[in-house]
C-alpha cells in the first residue's frame, strides 16, 4: 500500500502502466496480485475514464483526442450516455479521498541546512559529507573506504559475501553530484543522480534535442525501465552501477557504446576516462584509488547517419538481471559505408566487452550489402566462442543471443537507413519479423464466482472476504509491533549457529552480558525440563535450542535479552561459541551409509507390500529423485510475552499461522498441562496470520 500511496501523492491520476510499475518488485504470497492491482487501477486514468481508447489502447479518451465526435464516458453525452465513470466495485462508506487534505512535506525541512557528520570508533567510521571537497578529503585519507549511494549492492556484499569496511561514506546529500546540464554536443550527468531522475533527464533530452540526436538517452531510458523496480530506481545511481563493474549491467554497454567520458575527481586532480578503457578485469576498473566518479559526459548522436540500439535478454523482461545484453552503435557515411561501429556486450565475459574482430571487419564495409551481414555474423562467432563449462553456463544460448542481437540491429538500422535514403529499400530485403519490441500487456484477470455454486454449503464454497481484509486495506490493522511498549519490556535476539554440522564445545556469553542494556542470556539450560526443548506437532521432532550438536547453519543456540532490539542484536553477535566440526552429509547415499535417518518418518507402510510384490505381474526397480523442498518463509515473525501477576498467567501475542501448535509448545515450556490451557484467538493484521492470546490458569 505504501507504493500506491507514494504514486498517488506524486500523480493524482496515474496511467495504468504507472500503476503497474509502482508495484514492481513487491511480493505478496497471501493476497495475490489480481485484487491488489484491481484496487490500484481504480485510481488510474484508463479506469477512471471507464473505457478503452478507440485504437485499442488504454487511458482517457479525452487525452487521446477522441472526445469530439466519438463521445466521452465522462462527459455524460457520449456513446455510453453515463453521467458517472464506470466503477469496478461499489466502494464502502469511506471518507472521500481528497489530495488537498494530505500531509505536506514540512516547510522547515525544505530550509534545513545539511551539515557534515562523522561518528564511529576505531573499528568502524561513518561519514556524511555535504560538499564534493569534503568527500575528496575523506577519500584521500581513506582510499579503501566504501562509498554509499543507493546501498543496493553494499547490502549484498556485507550480508552474503561477508565483506566489511573500516570507513563508509554516504554521498546522497552532496548536491554537486546530483546536477546535470545540457550542452551542444553532450549532456553531463552527476554520478549520484538517482535512476528515477535520469529517466526524467532522458525524457527532457528527447524533447530538447529530438529523436535522432537524443538516441543515447532513448536507449538509456529503455534500459532503465527494464531494470529493477521503482523502489530500486529511486535510490540506485550510475556511479554505483559503474563502480561495481558488473559484467551484466544494463547501462554499462550503453555508456561504452556511446563513447561516454567518465569524469573522476580526486583531491589533487580531475581525470577524464573514456568508458572504453574503464573496465579492466572482473569487478575491477581504471578508477584511481583516491578518486570518485563525479559525472558522466554522454555525447549526442548525429542528426543523420548514426543508429543506436540496446537489447537485453533475461528470464523475465522486467525486474530481472540480464543473461546477455548489448548496445550497438553504428555511424555510416553518405554512401552507406561503415564509418565507425561499437558493438558492446555484457554477459559474455568477465567484463563488459567489445566484439573487436567484428568491429574491425565492418569498418569500411557497405552496410546495405547482404554480404556484410553474413560476414559480421561469422566474425561474431569468432569473437564469442564460448566453451562448454564457461562460468554462467548456457554457452550455446548466450552465443546465439549475441548473434541474434546483431541480426535484429542490422534490420532495425536498415529501416532507419531507408528513411534517410529511399534507394536502400530496393537493395536489401528487410526481415520485419526480427524488429520491433514485444511488450507485456497491462495485467488483467477475473474471478469465476460461479464455478463452485454446485458445491456450495452453508460455509464451504462461498467467496468471503478475509476477516482482516478491510483493516489491512485501510491501514487500521494492528500488528505485534504496533502494541505499545510494556514497562520493563526486554527484546530477545537469537544466537544462531554459524556451522552446518558440528559438536558444541562451549557457549560463552560473558562478553555479551557486559554490553550496555543486556539483561540475560538464556539457553536450553533455562527451560524447566529437557522435554520443553522439543517442538513440532504432532511429533516433537526438532530441538528449539541446540544442546550437544548443531545440524543446520542458523540453528538457535540461545537468546540474548536486552532493553532495545539493537542492544540485543549486538550482544547476540558477541556470544562466543566453540565448535568441533563434524563430517557433513550432502547426499541421500551418504545418509544411508551413515544410517542418518529421521526415525519417525523412516518407514511409511500401509497394507502388505511384500505380498503385493509377490503377486504382481511385473516389478520394476530403480531410483527416483524428487527435487521438491520445503519453502522458506519470507515473512518476519514477532512475539510478545507478558507475565501476569495472578495465578501464574502468561499472555502471549504471537504472529503465527499455527496457533494450536503454539499453544501446545507454550504449555510445554511453562509446565502447564494442556487441558488447563485456554486460548483465545483474535485475528488482526499480518496477512493470514493470527495474533493469539494464551492465558494459563
C-alpha positions, 0 to 999 in steps of 0.5 A: 500500500505504501507504493500506491500511496507514494504514486498517488501523492506524486500523480493524482491520476496515474496511467495504468502502466504507472500503476503497474510499475509502482508495484514492481518488485513487491511480493505478496504470497497471501493476497495475490496480485489480481485484487491488489492491482484491481484496487490500484487501477481504480485510481488510474486514468484508463479506469477512471475514464471507464473505457478503452481508447478507440485504437485499442489502447488504454487511458482517457479518451479525452487525452487521446483526442477522441472526445469530439465526435466519438463521445466521452464516458465522462462527459455524460453525452457520449456513446455510453450516455453515463453521467458517472465513470464506470466503477469496478466495485461499489466502494464502502462508506469511506471518507472521500479521498481528497489530495488537498487534505494530505500531509505536506512535506514540512516547510522547515525541512525544505530550509534545513541546512545539511551539515557534515557528520562523522561518528564511529570508533576505531573499528568502524567510521561513518561519514556524511559529507555535504560538499564534493571537497569534503568527500575528496578529503575523506577519500584521500585519507581513506582510499579503501573506504566504501562509498554509499549511494543507493546501498543496493549492492553494499547490502549484498556484499556485507550480508552474503559475501561477508565483506566489511569496511573500516570507513563508509561514506554516504554521498546522497546529500552532496548536491554537486553530484546530483546536477546535470546540464545540457550542452551542444554536443553532450549532456553531463550527468552527476554520478549520484543522480538517482535512476528515477531522475535520469529517466526524467533527464532522458525524457527532457533530452528527447524533447530538447534535442529530438529523436535522432540526436537524443538516441543515447538517452532513448536507449538509456531510458529503455534500459532503465525501465527494464531494470529493477523496480521503482523502489530500486530506481529511486535510490540506485545511481550510475556511479554505483552501477559503474563502480561495481563493474558488473559484467551484466549491467544494463547501462554499462554497454550503453555508456561504452557504446556511446563513447561516454567520458567518465569524469573522476575527481580526486583531491589533487586532480580531475581525470577524464576516462573514456568508458572504453578503457574503464573496465579492466578485469572482473569487478575491477576498473581504471578508477584511481584509488583516491578518486570518485566518479563525479559525472558522466559526459554522454555525447549526442548522436548525429542528426543523420547517419548514426543508429543506436540500439540496446537489447537485453535478454533475461528470464523475465523482461522486467525486474530481472538481471540480464543473461546477455545484453548489448548496445550497438552503435553504428555511424555510416557515411553518405554512401552507406559505408561503415564509418565507425561501429561499437558493438558492446556486450555484457554477459559474455565475459568477465567484463563488459566487452567489445566484439573487436574482430567484428568491429574491425571487419565492418569498418569500411564495409557497405552496410546495405550489402547482404554480404556484410551481414553474413560476414559480421555474423561469422566474425561474431562467432569468432569473437564469442566462442564460448566453451562448454563449462564457461562460468554462467553456463548456457554457452550455446544460448548466450552465443546465439543471443549475441548473434541474434542481437546483431541480426535484429540491429542490422534490420532495425538500422536498415529501416532507419537507413531507408528513411534517410535514403529511399534507394536502400529499400530496393537493395536489401530485403528487410526481415520485419519479423526480427524488429520491433519490441514485444511488450507485456500487456497491462495485467488483467484477470477475473474471478469465476464466482460461479464455478463452485455454486454446485458445491456450495454449503452453508460455509464451504464454497462461498467467496468471503472476504478475509476477516482482516481484509478491510483493516489491512486495506485501510491501514487500521490493522494492528500488528505485534509491533504496533502494541505499545511498549510494556514497562520493563519490556526486554527484546530477545535476539537469537544466537544462531549457529554459524556451522552446518554440522558440528559438536558444541564445545562451549557457549560463552556469553560473558562478553555479551552480558557486559554490553550496555542494556543486556539483561540475560542470556538464556539457553536450553539450560533455562527451560524447566525440563529437557522435554520443553526443548522439543517442538513440532506437532504432532511429533516433537521432532526438532530441538528449539535450542541446540544442546550437544550438536548443531545440524543446520547453519542458523540453528538457535543456540540461545537468546540474548535479552536486552532493553532495545532490539539493537542492544540485543542484536549486538550482544547476540553477535558477541556470544562466543561459541566453540565448535568441533566440526563434524563430517557433513552429509550432502547426499541421500547415499551418504545418509544411508551409509551413515544410517542418518535417518529421521526415525519417525518418518523412516518407514511409511507402510500401509497394507502388505507390500511384500505380498503385493510384490509377490503377486504382481505381474511385473516389478520394476526397480530403480531410483527416483529423485524428487527435487521438491523442498520445503519453502522458506518463509519470507515473512518476519515473525514477532512475539510478545510475552507478558507475565501476569501477576495472578495465578501464574498467567502468561499472555502471549501475542504471537504472529503465527499461522499455527496457533494450536501448535503454539499453544501446545509448545507454550504449555510445554515450556511453562509446565502447564498441562494442556487441558488447563490451557485456554486460548483465545484467538483474535485475528488482526493484521499480518496477512493470514496470520493470527495474533493469539492470546494464551492465558494459563490458569 
